[in-house]
Amino acid sequence: MHGMKRQKDSRRLRSSSWCSFTVILIVLTVLVSLLWREAEATENGGSAYTGGNEDFMTGALPPQGFYLLNYFNYTKLDSLRDNRGHTSAVDFDGEAVANTFRFLYVSKKKLLGADVIGHVIVPIANVHVSVELPSGESRTDTKTGLGDVVISPFALAWHWKNFHCVGGLDFIVPTGAYDKDDLANIGRNYWTFSPVFAFTYVHNTGFEASAKIMYFINTVNTATHYLSGQEFGIDYLIGQHFGPWSFGVNGYYYRQITDD
């Protein structure tokens, strides 16, 4: 019995050490990205991911089973700015309303001490954009429909008493409506491959720190032959649990790493 317990403790220690090494590697990547030179904006200044979606318990997935998570987002845009933060001469106004369904499956299978999981994310969005040029010319465009679907057929989730983490690879599929001549586009019209690492730390006192760390590798937009640069993003949360109640502050950091 004691020998079996030592083997289990040894496996937990190896898994914990691996996860700690991954966290350190991610932190170093973040520090390097902060020191990286500023890159040009992606095509039309957009991204395949809207930051700030994740908050409480990002890295702590539920027990085995099928789950549906629902995200509702409203975004208001009222200006265009260049890389130095200066307002563009173009009078710009945009709104986006999106409801996103995340279908999550946590299997009974184990690998490297982790739960094997998979998910599919399906966004439905309404986008409205209006632009007025200095010449007085104006255009307005609205589009509603399916956005770019996210698929992760395989990911791993580890759990300890106070620390949880998830690692995987997301495939962002160009399923959203797109026309290179339209102002409002729900899709990006290119594939994006995104390594993802998320973690959650919850202290015995109820204090929580969570983050989802992402890297985006874009392919060519076949309609415009444009290749957007690679991107880096973090959703983060600092919070406190009081019984059934939770209070916190969340946000996101985004930076383009390479030029288009």
C-alpha positions in Angstrom: 0.0 0.0 0.0 2.8 2.4 0.9 4.5 1.6 -2.3 1.4 2.4 -4.4 0.9 5.6 -2.5 4.5 6.7 -3.3 4.0 5.9 -7.0 0.8 8.0 -7.1 2.5 10.8 -5.3 5.4 10.6 -7.7 3.0 10.8 -10.7 1.3 13.8 -9.2 4.6 15.5 -8.6 5.8 14.9 -12.1 2.5 16.2 -13.5 2.6 19.2 -11.2 6.3 19.9 -12.1 5.3 19.7 -15.9 2.5 22.2 -15.4 4.7 24.5 -13.3 7.3 24.4 -16.1 4.6 25.3 -18.7 3.4 28.3 -16.6 7.0 29.6 -16.3 7.5 29.2 -20.1 4.2 31.1 -20.8 5.2 33.9 -18.4 8.6 34.2 -20.2 6.8 34.3 -23.6 4.6 37.1 -22.2 7.6 39.1 -21.1 9.3 38.7 -24.5 6.1 39.8 -26.3 6.0 43.0 -24.2 9.5 43.9 -25.3 8.9 43.0 -28.9 8.9 45.8 -31.5 5.5 47.1 -32.5 4.0 45.4 -35.6 1.6 46.6 -38.2 -2.1 46.0 -37.8 -3.8 42.8 -39.1 -6.0 43.0 -42.2 -8.6 45.7 -41.6 -7.4 46.0 -38.0 -9.4 43.0 -36.8 -8.7 39.6 -35.2 -10.1 36.1 -35.2 -10.6 36.4 -31.4 -12.5 39.1 -29.4 -10.6 39.5 -26.1 -12.0 39.4 -22.6 -14.4 36.5 -23.1 -13.1 34.3 -20.2 -13.2 35.1 -16.5 -13.9 32.9 -13.5 -12.5 29.4 -13.3 -11.0 29.6 -16.8 -8.6 26.7 -16.3 -10.8 24.6 -14.0 -13.1 22.4 -16.2 -16.0 20.4 -14.8 -16.2 16.6 -14.2 -16.9 14.1 -17.0 -19.9 14.9 -19.2 -21.4 17.1 -21.9 -21.8 20.8 -21.1 -23.2 23.9 -22.9 -21.7 27.3 -22.0 -23.3 30.5 -23.3 -21.4 33.8 -23.9 -23.2 37.1 -24.8 -21.2 40.0 -26.0 -22.0 43.6 -27.0 -19.2 45.7 -28.5 -19.3 49.4 -29.4 -16.6 51.1 -31.6 -16.5 54.8 -32.2 -13.1 55.6 -33.7 -10.2 54.3 -35.8 -6.7 54.9 -34.5 -3.2 54.4 -36.0 -0.3 52.6 -34.3 0.5 55.7 -32.2 -3.0 56.1 -30.9 -3.9 59.1 -33.1 -7.5 59.3 -34.2 -8.1 58.8 -37.9 -9.7 61.4 -40.1 -12.4 58.8 -41.0 -15.6 59.1 -39.0 -16.2 55.5 -37.9 -19.0 53.9 -36.0 -19.5 50.2 -35.3 -21.6 47.9 -33.2 -21.5 44.1 -32.8 -23.9 41.9 -30.9 -23.0 38.2 -30.5 -24.3 35.1 -28.8 -21.8 32.3 -28.7 -22.5 28.6 -27.8 -19.6 26.5 -26.5 -20.3 22.8 -26.5 -17.8 21.1 -24.2 -17.1 17.4 -23.6 -15.0 16.1 -20.8 -14.3 12.4 -21.4 -13.5 9.6 -18.9 -10.1 9.0 -20.6 -6.8 10.0 -18.9 -3.5 11.0 -20.5 -0.4 12.2 -18.5 -2.7 12.4 -15.5 -5.1 14.8 -17.3 -8.7 14.6 -18.4 -9.0 14.4 -22.2 -11.5 17.0 -23.5 -12.8 18.6 -26.7 -15.1 21.6 -27.6 -16.8 23.4 -30.4 -17.6 27.1 -30.2 -20.4 28.4 -32.5 -20.9 32.2 -32.6 -24.0 34.0 -34.0 -23.5 37.7 -34.6 -25.0 40.9 -35.9 -22.5 43.5 -37.1 -23.3 47.1 -38.1 -20.6 49.5 -39.5 -20.9 53.1 -40.8 -18.0 55.2 -42.2 -17.8 58.8 -43.4 -14.7 59.9 -45.3 -13.3 63.4 -45.1 -14.6 63.9 -48.7 -18.1 63.6 -47.3 -18.7 60.2 -48.9 -20.4 57.8 -46.5 -21.2 54.0 -46.4 -23.2 51.8 -44.1 -23.3 48.0 -43.9 -25.0 45.4 -41.7 -24.6 41.6 -41.6 -26.2 38.9 -39.5 -25.3 35.2 -39.3 -22.9 32.5 -38.3 -19.4 33.6 -37.4 -16.1 31.6 -37.6 -16.5 28.3 -35.7 -13.8 27.2 -33.3 -12.9 23.5 -33.0 -10.6 21.8 -30.5 -10.9 18.0 -30.9 -8.2 17.3 -28.3 -7.0 19.1 -25.1 -5.8 18.1 -21.7 -7.0 19.3 -18.3 -5.2 18.8 -15.0 -6.6 19.3 -11.5 -5.0 19.7 -8.1 -6.3 21.1 -4.8 -5.7 24.8 -5.5 -4.4 24.8 -9.1 -6.0 23.8 -12.4 -4.7 24.1 -15.9 -5.7 23.2 -19.5 -3.6 23.0 -22.7 -4.8 22.5 -26.3 -4.9 23.7 -29.9 -7.9 25.6 -31.3 -8.7 25.6 -35.0 -10.7 28.7 -36.1 -12.6 27.8 -39.2 -13.6 30.4 -41.8 -17.3 29.7 -41.7 -18.5 33.3 -41.2 -20.0 35.4 -44.0 -17.3 37.4 -45.8 -17.1 39.6 -48.9 -14.0 41.7 -49.5 -16.1 44.6 -50.8 -18.3 44.8 -47.7 -17.7 46.9 -44.7 -19.3 44.5 -42.2 -18.0 41.0 -42.2 -18.7 38.4 -39.6 -15.9 36.1 -40.7 -12.2 36.6 -41.4 -12.1 34.3 -44.5 -8.9 32.5 -43.3 -7.9 29.7 -41.0 -6.3 30.4 -37.7 -4.3 27.9 -35.6 -4.2 28.8 -31.9 -2.2 27.1 -29.2 -4.1 27.7 -25.9 -3.1 27.4 -22.2 -5.4 28.3 -19.4 -4.9 28.1 -15.6 -6.9 28.9 -12.4 -5.5 29.3 -8.9 -8.0 29.4 -6.0 -6.6 29.9 -2.5 -8.3 28.4 0.6 -9.5 31.9 1.4 -11.5 32.1 -1.8 -9.0 34.3 -3.7 -8.8 33.5 -7.4 -6.4 34.3 -10.2 -7.2 32.9 -13.7 -5.9 33.5 -17.2 -6.3 32.1 -20.7 -3.2 32.6 -22.8 -3.4 32.4 -26.6 -1.2 32.6 -29.7 -2.7 33.0 -33.2 -1.1 31.8 -36.4 -3.1 33.1 -39.4 -3.2 31.7 -43.0 -3.8 33.7 -46.2 -7.2 35.3 -46.9 -7.9 33.7 -50.3 -10.2 36.6 -51.4 -7.6 39.3 -50.9 -4.3 37.3 -50.9 -3.4 39.0 -47.6 -1.5 37.3 -44.8 -2.2 38.8 -41.3 0.7 38.7 -38.8 0.8 36.4 -35.8 -1.0 37.6 -32.6 -0.8 37.1 -28.8 -3.6 37.5 -26.3 -4.5 37.0 -22.7 -7.9 37.0 -20.9 -7.3 37.4 -17.2 -9.3 37.7 -13.9 -8.5 38.5 -10.3 -11.5 37.7 -8.0 -12.8 36.6 -4.6 -15.4 33.9 -3.7 -17.8 34.5 -0.9 -19.9 31.3 -0.5 -22.1 31.1 -3.6 -21.1 34.7 -4.7 -18.1 35.7 -6.7 -16.7 39.2 -7.3 -13.8 40.1 -9.6 -12.2 42.2 -12.3 -11.4 40.8 -15.7 -9.9 42.1 -18.9 -7.5 41.2 -21.7 -4.1 42.1 -23.2 -3.5 41.9 -27.0 -0.5 42.4 -29.1 0.4 41.6 -32.7 3.8 39.9 -32.7 4.8 39.9 -36.4 4.1 42.2 -39.3 1.5 41.3 -41.9 
